[in-house]
Amino acid sequence: MRPQVKTGTLLVVSAALEAAIGLALLLAPSIPASLLLGAALSTSAAVTVARVAGAALLALGIACFLARAENASRAIVIALLVYNSLAVLVLAHAGLVLGLSGIGLWPTVVLHAAMGAWCLACWRSA
């Protein structure tokens, strides 16, 4: 007989871990990079990518936390809304403040904004 595994506990622990590192990457990306890799992020492009990764991890943490007791699809939509919104902010900041620009920057900002709007519409209609 196998021991019973508590999914709710797994989701709560995952939520705390993912959200914590996600916030750290969003707010001070060089600190977790230095702790993990032994080197700071040396370019604004690296910092921007780390912050987008932080947004994704924060969204994953939110999804885990909400899915522990709620309808999982609602939790996923909320997490996607958080991710897309933060991705818009981070990438727009990269273009407008940091002066970064690749051919895909603004189309990606528009895509994340559209996906975020779609998430918001789905969340409100549920």
N, CA and C atoms as a LAMMPS dump frame, in Angstrom:
ITEM: TIMESTEP
0
ITEM: NUMBER OF ATOMS
378
ITEM: BOX BOUNDS ff ff ff
-5.0000000000000000e+02 5.0000000000000000e+02
-5.0000000000000000e+02 5.0000000000000000e+02
-5.0000000000000000e+02 5.0000000000000000e+02
ITEM: ATOMS id mol type element x y z
1 1 1 N 0.842 -1.184 0
2 1 2 C 0 0 0
3 1 3 C 0.886 1.247 0
4 2 1 N 0.628 2.146 -0.955
5 2 2 C 1.429 3.367 -1.06
6 2 3 C 0.896 4.443 -0.115
7 3 1 N 1.802 5.276 0.426
8 3 2 C 1.326 6.378 1.279
9 3 3 C 0.591 7.41 0.428
10 4 1 N -0.394 8.054 1.04
11 4 2 C -1.166 9.078 0.34
12 4 3 C -0.34 10.355 0.221
13 5 1 N -0.305 10.897 -0.993
14 5 2 C 0.424 12.129 -1.254
15 5 3 C -0.573 13.278 -1.226
16 6 1 N -0.247 14.324 -0.497
17 6 2 C -1.151 15.459 -0.35
18 6 3 C -0.831 16.514 -1.402
19 7 1 N -1.659 16.583 -2.413
20 7 2 C -1.461 17.533 -3.506
21 7 3 C -1.585 18.969 -3.015
22 8 1 N -2.524 19.225 -2.115
23 8 2 C -2.709 20.58 -1.597
24 8 3 C -1.445 21.12 -0.945
25 9 1 N -0.766 20.285 -0.185
26 9 2 C 0.477 20.698 0.461
27 9 3 C 1.555 20.984 -0.578
28 10 1 N 1.662 20.12 -1.573
29 10 2 C 2.621 20.346 -2.661
30 10 3 C 2.365 21.693 -3.326
31 11 1 N 1.106 22.004 -3.602
32 11 2 C 0.773 23.255 -4.284
33 11 3 C 1.089 24.471 -3.421
34 12 1 N 0.848 24.388 -2.123
35 12 2 C 1.139 25.517 -1.226
36 12 3 C 2.65 25.741 -1.127
37 13 1 N 3.426 24.678 -0.967
38 13 2 C 4.88 24.813 -0.888
39 13 3 C 5.432 25.343 -2.211
40 14 1 N 4.937 24.789 -3.322
41 14 2 C 5.37 25.272 -4.646
42 14 3 C 5.018 26.736 -4.833
43 15 1 N 3.835 27.115 -4.399
44 15 2 C 3.396 28.512 -4.524
45 15 3 C 4.362 29.434 -3.797
46 16 1 N 4.714 29.08 -2.574
47 16 2 C 5.613 29.929 -1.787
48 16 3 C 6.991 30.033 -2.43
49 17 1 N 7.54 28.908 -2.851
50 17 2 C 8.883 28.909 -3.439
51 17 3 C 8.916 29.669 -4.767
52 18 1 N 7.983 29.357 -5.655
53 18 2 C 7.987 29.984 -6.984
54 18 3 C 7.698 31.484 -6.886
55 19 1 N 6.735 31.855 -6.058
56 19 2 C 6.409 33.276 -5.921
57 19 3 C 7.576 34.052 -5.309
58 20 1 N 8.255 33.462 -4.348
59 20 2 C 9.381 34.15 -3.707
60 20 3 C 10.514 34.414 -4.698
61 21 1 N 10.908 33.407 -5.442
62 21 2 C 12.002 33.621 -6.392
63 21 3 C 11.533 34.505 -7.548
64 22 1 N 10.259 34.391 -7.918
65 22 2 C 9.719 35.264 -8.959
66 22 3 C 9.784 36.727 -8.553
67 23 1 N 9.376 37.03 -7.332
68 23 2 C 9.458 38.41 -6.836
69 23 3 C 10.896 38.887 -6.755
70 24 1 N 11.782 38.013 -6.304
71 24 2 C 13.202 38.384 -6.224
72 24 3 C 13.753 38.717 -7.608
73 25 1 N 13.406 37.911 -8.603
74 25 2 C 13.881 38.176 -9.967
75 25 3 C 13.271 39.457 -10.534
76 26 1 N 12.035 39.748 -10.185
77 26 2 C 11.401 40.981 -10.665
78 26 3 C 12.027 42.216 -10.025
79 27 1 N 12.275 42.157 -8.729
80 27 2 C 12.701 43.342 -7.99
81 27 3 C 14.207 43.566 -7.981
82 28 1 N 14.977 42.505 -7.889
83 28 2 C 16.442 42.63 -7.809
84 28 3 C 17.082 41.423 -8.495
85 29 1 N 16.992 41.339 -9.813
86 29 2 C 17.387 40.123 -10.521
87 29 3 C 18.848 39.711 -10.35
88 30 1 N 19.74 40.643 -10.105
89 30 2 C 21.148 40.269 -9.952
90 30 3 C 21.418 39.498 -8.669
91 31 1 N 20.621 39.708 -7.638
92 31 2 C 20.85 39.002 -6.37
93 31 3 C 20.612 37.5 -6.524
94 32 1 N 19.427 37.071 -7.006
95 32 2 C 19.271 35.622 -7.174
96 32 3 C 20.239 35.044 -8.198
97 33 1 N 20.568 35.81 -9.245
98 33 2 C 21.529 35.326 -10.235
99 33 3 C 22.887 35.108 -9.587
100 34 1 N 23.317 36.047 -8.741
101 34 2 C 24.607 35.912 -8.057
102 34 3 C 24.605 34.727 -7.095
103 35 1 N 23.497 34.567 -6.362
104 35 2 C 23.406 33.454 -5.422
105 35 3 C 23.391 32.109 -6.139
106 36 1 N 22.726 32.057 -7.268
107 36 2 C 22.593 30.806 -8.003
108 36 3 C 23.811 30.498 -8.863
109 37 1 N 24.312 31.495 -9.564
110 37 2 C 25.35 31.275 -10.567
111 37 3 C 26.716 31.834 -10.197
112 38 1 N 26.777 32.615 -9.135
113 38 2 C 28.038 33.201 -8.734
114 38 3 C 28.458 34.386 -9.582
115 39 1 N 27.531 34.943 -10.344
116 39 2 C 27.844 36.095 -11.195
117 39 3 C 26.608 36.986 -11.297
118 40 1 N 26.845 38.281 -11.278
119 40 2 C 25.745 39.232 -11.432
120 40 3 C 25.34 39.319 -12.893
121 41 1 N 24.16 39.798 -13.137
122 41 2 C 23.71 40.037 -14.51
123 41 3 C 24.365 41.331 -14.98
124 42 1 N 25.079 41.272 -16.073
125 42 2 C 25.933 42.4 -16.448
126 42 3 C 25.357 43.297 -17.539
127 43 1 N 24.253 42.927 -18.139
128 43 2 C 23.684 43.785 -19.182
129 43 3 C 22.213 44.041 -18.89
130 44 1 N 21.702 45.133 -19.439
131 44 2 C 20.278 45.429 -19.246
132 44 3 C 19.412 44.392 -19.947
133 45 1 N 19.914 43.791 -21.005
134 45 2 C 19.162 42.721 -21.679
135 45 3 C 19.019 41.51 -20.763
136 46 1 N 20.084 41.137 -20.069
137 46 2 C 20.034 40.003 -19.148
138 46 3 C 19.076 40.287 -17.994
139 47 1 N 19.102 41.503 -17.484
140 47 2 C 18.195 41.887 -16.402
141 47 3 C 16.745 41.802 -16.876
142 48 1 N 16.481 42.261 -18.091
143 48 2 C 15.12 42.216 -18.633
144 48 3 C 14.632 40.785 -18.783
145 49 1 N 15.448 39.919 -19.324
146 49 2 C 15.063 38.513 -19.478
147 49 3 C 14.832 37.875 -18.107
148 50 1 N 15.684 38.186 -17.136
149 50 2 C 15.504 37.655 -15.781
150 50 3 C 14.185 38.137 -15.185
151 51 1 N 13.827 39.377 -15.434
152 51 2 C 12.562 39.9 -14.895
153 51 3 C 11.354 39.238 -15.555
154 52 1 N 11.426 38.965 -16.849
155 52 2 C 10.329 38.244 -17.506
156 52 3 C 10.228 36.831 -16.92
157 53 1 N 11.354 36.195 -16.671
158 53 2 C 11.346 34.883 -16.007
159 53 3 C 10.741 34.997 -14.609
160 54 1 N 11.064 36.08 -13.91
161 54 2 C 10.475 36.31 -12.59
162 54 3 C 8.964 36.446 -12.66
163 55 1 N 8.474 37.14 -13.686
164 55 2 C 7.022 37.269 -13.876
165 55 3 C 6.391 35.896 -14.086
166 56 1 N 7.044 35.056 -14.869
167 56 2 C 6.523 33.711 -15.126
168 56 3 C 6.502 32.877 -13.848
169 57 1 N 7.563 32.953 -13.049
170 57 2 C 7.598 32.197 -11.802
171 57 3 C 6.568 32.704 -10.797
172 58 1 N 6.384 34.013 -10.732
173 58 2 C 5.35 34.562 -9.861
174 58 3 C 3.975 34.067 -10.299
175 59 1 N 3.728 34.084 -11.601
176 59 2 C 2.45 33.591 -12.12
177 59 3 C 2.26 32.111 -11.792
178 60 1 N 3.31 31.321 -11.912
179 60 2 C 3.232 29.905 -11.564
180 60 3 C 2.913 29.736 -10.079
181 61 1 N 3.539 30.536 -9.239
182 61 2 C 3.246 30.483 -7.807
183 61 3 C 1.798 30.825 -7.514
184 62 1 N 1.269 31.839 -8.196
185 62 2 C -0.142 32.208 -8.022
186 62 3 C -1.048 31.068 -8.47
187 63 1 N -0.725 30.457 -9.603
188 63 2 C -1.536 29.338 -10.101
189 63 3 C -1.536 28.187 -9.094
190 64 1 N -0.38 27.862 -8.555
191 64 2 C -0.298 26.782 -7.565
192 64 3 C -1.125 27.115 -6.332
193 65 1 N -1.019 28.346 -5.856
194 65 2 C -1.747 28.739 -4.657
195 65 3 C -3.255 28.674 -4.882
196 66 1 N -3.725 29.216 -6.006
197 66 2 C -5.159 29.228 -6.269
198 66 3 C -5.707 27.839 -6.598
199 67 1 N -4.901 27.009 -7.246
200 67 2 C -5.369 25.685 -7.655
201 67 3 C -5.496 24.72 -6.484
202 68 1 N -4.934 25.049 -5.34
203 68 2 C -4.979 24.139 -4.203
204 68 3 C -6.405 23.893 -3.753
205 69 1 N -7.31 24.834 -3.954
206 69 2 C -8.67 24.668 -3.458
207 69 3 C -9.74 25.118 -4.447
208 70 1 N -9.344 25.736 -5.541
209 70 2 C -10.317 26.29 -6.479
210 70 3 C -10.331 25.519 -7.783
211 71 1 N -11.199 25.981 -8.65
212 71 2 C -11.231 25.486 -10.019
213 71 3 C -9.888 25.813 -10.663
214 72 1 N -9.196 24.81 -11.121
215 72 2 C -7.845 25.011 -11.655
216 72 3 C -7.826 25.915 -12.877
217 73 1 N -8.825 25.856 -13.729
218 73 2 C -8.794 26.693 -14.934
219 73 3 C -8.876 28.171 -14.567
220 74 1 N -9.629 28.515 -13.544
221 74 2 C -9.692 29.908 -13.083
222 74 3 C -8.332 30.354 -12.55
223 75 1 N -7.675 29.486 -11.802
224 75 2 C -6.355 29.795 -11.265
225 75 3 C -5.354 30.03 -12.393
226 76 1 N -5.422 29.218 -13.421
227 76 2 C -4.499 29.36 -14.552
228 76 3 C -4.749 30.681 -15.266
229 77 1 N -6.018 31.041 -15.463
230 77 2 C -6.341 32.304 -16.145
231 77 3 C -5.815 33.492 -15.344
232 78 1 N -5.974 33.469 -14.037
233 78 2 C -5.464 34.554 -13.198
234 78 3 C -3.938 34.621 -13.284
235 79 1 N -3.286 33.473 -13.216
236 79 2 C -1.826 33.447 -13.317
237 79 3 C -1.367 33.964 -14.68
238 80 1 N -2.051 33.576 -15.738
239 80 2 C -1.705 34.084 -17.074
240 80 3 C -1.913 35.592 -17.168
241 81 1 N -2.948 36.096 -16.524
242 81 2 C -3.184 37.54 -16.506
243 81 3 C -2.025 38.257 -15.809
244 82 1 N -1.583 37.733 -14.675
245 82 2 C -0.449 38.323 -13.957
246 82 3 C 0.797 38.281 -14.836
247 83 1 N 1.085 37.134 -15.428
248 83 2 C 2.274 36.997 -16.268
249 83 3 C 2.246 37.962 -17.451
250 84 1 N 1.154 37.982 -18.191
251 84 2 C 1.083 38.846 -19.37
252 84 3 C 1.167 40.319 -18.993
253 85 1 N 0.526 40.704 -17.908
254 85 2 C 0.585 42.099 -17.466
255 85 3 C 1.997 42.507 -17.075
256 86 1 N 2.66 41.651 -16.297
257 86 2 C 4.031 41.961 -15.88
258 86 3 C 4.991 41.927 -17.064
259 87 1 N 4.775 41.021 -18.01
260 87 2 C 5.626 40.971 -19.202
261 87 3 C 5.502 42.268 -19.998
262 88 1 N 4.286 42.802 -20.119
263 88 2 C 4.095 44.085 -20.805
264 88 3 C 4.897 45.175 -20.097
265 89 1 N 4.779 45.252 -18.78
266 89 2 C 5.49 46.285 -18.018
267 89 3 C 7.005 46.153 -18.147
268 90 1 N 7.515 44.955 -17.983
269 90 2 C 8.965 44.737 -18.04
270 90 3 C 9.505 45.034 -19.43
271 91 1 N 8.837 44.532 -20.46
272 91 2 C 9.33 44.729 -21.827
273 91 3 C 9.169 46.177 -22.285
274 92 1 N 8.061 46.828 -21.916
275 92 2 C 7.901 48.243 -22.265
276 92 3 C 8.963 49.087 -21.561
277 93 1 N 9.265 48.768 -20.323
278 93 2 C 10.334 49.449 -19.586
279 93 3 C 11.666 49.259 -20.306
280 94 1 N 11.91 48.046 -20.783
281 94 2 C 13.158 47.766 -21.508
282 94 3 C 13.278 48.647 -22.745
283 95 1 N 12.173 48.82 -23.458
284 95 2 C 12.207 49.639 -24.662
285 95 3 C 12.229 51.127 -24.385
286 96 1 N 11.393 51.589 -23.461
287 96 2 C 11.23 53.025 -23.226
288 96 3 C 12.283 53.625 -22.3
289 97 1 N 12.716 52.871 -21.306
290 97 2 C 13.639 53.406 -20.311
291 97 3 C 15.078 52.932 -20.546
292 98 1 N 15.234 51.644 -20.837
293 98 2 C 16.576 51.092 -20.999
294 98 3 C 17.127 51.255 -22.414
295 99 1 N 16.258 51.623 -23.337
296 99 2 C 16.708 51.839 -24.708
297 99 3 C 16.998 50.564 -25.483
298 100 1 N 16.483 49.446 -25.008
299 100 2 C 16.675 48.199 -25.741
300 100 3 C 15.656 48.123 -26.877
301 101 1 N 16.082 47.575 -28.001
302 101 2 C 15.104 47.419 -29.083
303 101 3 C 15.58 46.361 -30.054
304 102 1 N 14.793 45.335 -30.168
305 102 2 C 14.98 44.317 -31.187
306 102 3 C 13.747 44.328 -32.056
307 103 1 N 13.825 43.681 -33.172
308 103 2 C 12.699 43.692 -34.107
309 103 3 C 11.423 43.115 -33.492
310 104 1 N 11.58 42.233 -32.51
311 104 2 C 10.416 41.602 -31.905
312 104 3 C 9.904 42.245 -30.636
313 105 1 N 10.554 43.313 -30.146
314 105 2 C 10.17 43.879 -28.848
315 105 3 C 8.724 44.37 -28.833
316 106 1 N 8.394 45.316 -29.68
317 106 2 C 7.053 45.914 -29.625
318 106 3 C 5.963 44.965 -30.074
319 107 1 N 6.189 44.117 -31.095
320 107 2 C 5.153 43.107 -31.374
321 107 3 C 4.909 42.178 -30.179
322 108 1 N 5.966 41.876 -29.422
323 108 2 C 5.813 41.025 -28.246
324 108 3 C 5.046 41.756 -27.147
325 109 1 N 5.305 43.046 -26.974
326 109 2 C 4.55 43.836 -26.001
327 109 3 C 3.063 43.829 -26.372
328 110 1 N 2.771 44.052 -27.642
329 110 2 C 1.378 44.06 -28.107
330 110 3 C 0.732 42.685 -27.916
331 111 1 N 1.474 41.625 -28.231
332 111 2 C 0.945 40.267 -28.06
333 111 3 C 0.619 39.997 -26.597
334 112 1 N 1.53 40.343 -25.674
335 112 2 C 1.258 40.127 -24.245
336 112 3 C 0.086 40.982 -23.772
337 113 1 N -0.039 42.194 -24.284
338 113 2 C -1.173 43.041 -23.913
339 113 3 C -2.487 42.42 -24.391
340 114 1 N -2.483 41.905 -25.605
341 114 2 C -3.694 41.27 -26.144
342 114 3 C -4.045 40.006 -25.36
343 115 1 N -3.043 39.208 -25.054
344 115 2 C -3.294 37.993 -24.282
345 115 3 C -3.793 38.342 -22.879
346 116 1 N -3.23 39.398 -22.283
347 116 2 C -3.69 39.837 -20.967
348 116 3 C -5.139 40.301 -21.009
349 117 1 N -5.5 41.041 -22.059
350 117 2 C -6.889 41.487 -22.206
351 117 3 C -7.828 40.292 -22.357
352 118 1 N -7.39 39.309 -23.107
353 118 2 C -8.193 38.1 -23.289
354 118 3 C -8.362 37.377 -21.954
355 119 1 N -7.292 37.27 -21.17
356 119 2 C -7.374 36.651 -19.842
357 119 3 C -8.357 37.403 -18.95
358 120 1 N -8.268 38.729 -18.981
359 120 2 C -9.17 39.544 -18.176
360 120 3 C -10.621 39.315 -18.573
361 121 1 N -10.882 39.254 -19.878
362 121 2 C -12.241 39.002 -20.356
363 121 3 C -12.747 37.635 -19.904
364 122 1 N -11.878 36.628 -19.982
365 122 2 C -12.277 35.273 -19.539
366 122 3 C -12.539 35.235 -18.038
367 123 1 N -11.688 35.905 -17.278
368 123 2 C -11.836 35.918 -15.826
369 123 3 C -13.137 36.607 -15.43
370 124 1 N -13.453 37.739 -16.084
371 124 2 C -14.673 38.469 -15.748
372 124 3 C -15.927 37.72 -16.144
373 125 1 N -15.859 36.932 -17.228
374 125 2 C -17.055 36.219 -17.678
375 125 3 C -17.303 34.933 -16.898
376 126 1 N -16.299 34.505 -16.143
377 126 2 C -16.453 33.236 -15.388
378 126 3 C -17.287 33.426 -14.14
